Amino acid sequence: MRTTSPALRRAWTVALTVAMLAIGLAMIFPIVWSILTAFKPNAEAASASPTLLPQTWTLENFAEIWSAIPFAQLYGNTIIFAGSVMVLSLAFDTMAGYALARFDFRGKTAAFIAIIVMLMIPYQAVIIPLYDLVHSLGLGQTVAGMIVPRTANAFGVFFMRQFFLALPKNLEEAARIDGANEWRIFTRVMLPLTTPALLTLGLFHFQFNWNDLLWPLVMSNSIDGATLPAGLALFAGQHVVEYGLLMAGSVLALIPLILFFLLIQRTFVTGIATTGIK
């Protein structure tokens, strides 16, 4: 907004600051409510007239959650699922994005259009044929069947392609003059420069798969093979919801995501800023 009056500029700045604060508070309020509810007894958490702060503080929910469901096993399943998908998807997305950004080959435009189209297809529309395909390959109800369909991602390929496009051509040309082959250029010259983008994309993949409920629920036939979101859904019964245990489990499930973000927060901003949209 362009104004010539300092008073109008100050008013605009104040209004923008207030709006940003209001949006920030609205976004963080459900998290604060969940954390505080986790410290309430279940009767108080399910009260018809709830209060924000607990009237009686308790840690019983955090102690009971480990025995109410196989919480440790669900935690392990989720780490294996989200961690494996993140590592494999980063590898395939990076190689595909590099090929689309740096090489000229027949069908390159068609491949890129196909990736853009896949970004527009809702995941729920393909889950049934994907389920049939995984079962036809003999991977039904297995951890591998849960992981394999997630080992490449259209958004990840698009994200890495945009990052590689931003890197100067002179780098690989100089490496070719020095006698490096294409694999060496990719692994020794270009890949080290993608650290901010890799960490940023890794956070996206880890967060999406850690919180995903639908696909792990479809692919697991028992609570022992499920992930945390599916296990926590058990507390939402047909007639009674154990809010205290549900919120305690949700808070514990947030810890890996928060730690991951804190570890990469500087490179996360750099990755978003340098990728851009060309």
Secondary structure as the mmCIF struct_conf table of DSSP 4:
data_model
#
loop_
_struct_conf.conf_type_id
_struct_conf.id
_struct_conf.beg_label_comp_id
_struct_conf.beg_label_asym_id
_struct_conf.beg_label_seq_id
_struct_conf.end_label_comp_id
_struct_conf.end_label_asym_id
_struct_conf.end_label_seq_id
BEND BEND1 THR A 4 THR A 4
HELX_RH_AL_P HELX_RH_AL_P1 PRO A 6 ALA A 38
TURN_TY1_P TURN_TY1_P1 PHE A 39 PHE A 39
BEND BEND2 LYS A 40 LYS A 40
HELX_RH_AL_P HELX_RH_AL_P2 ASN A 42 ALA A 45
TURN_TY1_P TURN_TY1_P2 ALA A 46 ALA A 46
BEND BEND3 ALA A 48 SER A 49
BEND BEND4 LEU A 52 LEU A 53
BEND BEND5 GLN A 55 THR A 56
HELX_RH_AL_P HELX_RH_AL_P3 GLU A 60 ALA A 68
TURN_TY1_P TURN_TY1_P3 ILE A 69 PRO A 70
HELX_RH_AL_P HELX_RH_AL_P4 PHE A 71 ARG A 102
TURN_TY1_P TURN_TY1_P4 ARG A 106 GLY A 107
HELX_RH_AL_P HELX_RH_AL_P5 LYS A 108 MET A 120
BEND BEND6 ILE A 121 ILE A 121
HELX_RH_AL_P HELX_RH_AL_P6 TYR A 123 SER A 136
TURN_TY1_P TURN_TY1_P5 LEU A 137 GLY A 138
TURN_TY1_P TURN_TY1_P6 GLY A 140 GLN A 141
BEND BEND7 THR A 142 THR A 142
HELX_RH_AL_P HELX_RH_AL_P7 VAL A 143 ILE A 147
HELX_RH_3T_P HELX_RH_3T_P1 VAL A 148 ARG A 150
BEND BEND8 THR A 151 THR A 151
HELX_RH_AL_P HELX_RH_AL_P8 ALA A 154 LEU A 165
TURN_TY1_P TURN_TY1_P7 ALA A 166 ALA A 166
BEND BEND9 LEU A 167 LEU A 167
TURN_TY1_P TURN_TY1_P8 LYS A 169 LYS A 169
HELX_RH_AL_P HELX_RH_AL_P9 ASN A 170 ILE A 177
TURN_TY1_P TURN_TY1_P9 ASP A 178 GLY A 179
HELX_RH_AL_P HELX_RH_AL_P10 GLU A 182 ARG A 184
HELX_RH_PI_P HELX_RH_PI_P1 ILE A 185 MET A 190
HELX_RH_3T_P HELX_RH_3T_P2 LEU A 191 THR A 194
HELX_RH_AL_P HELX_RH_AL_P11 THR A 195 ASN A 211
HELX_RH_AL_P HELX_RH_AL_P12 LEU A 214 MET A 219
BEND BEND10 ASN A 221 SER A 222
HELX_RH_3T_P HELX_RH_3T_P3 ILE A 223 GLY A 225
HELX_RH_AL_P HELX_RH_AL_P13 LEU A 228 ALA A 233
TURN_TY1_P TURN_TY1_P10 LEU A 234 PHE A 235
STRN STRN1 ALA A 236 ALA A 236
BEND BEND11 GLN A 238 HIS A 239
STRN STRN2 VAL A 241 VAL A 241
HELX_RH_AL_P HELX_RH_AL_P14 TYR A 243 THR A 275
#
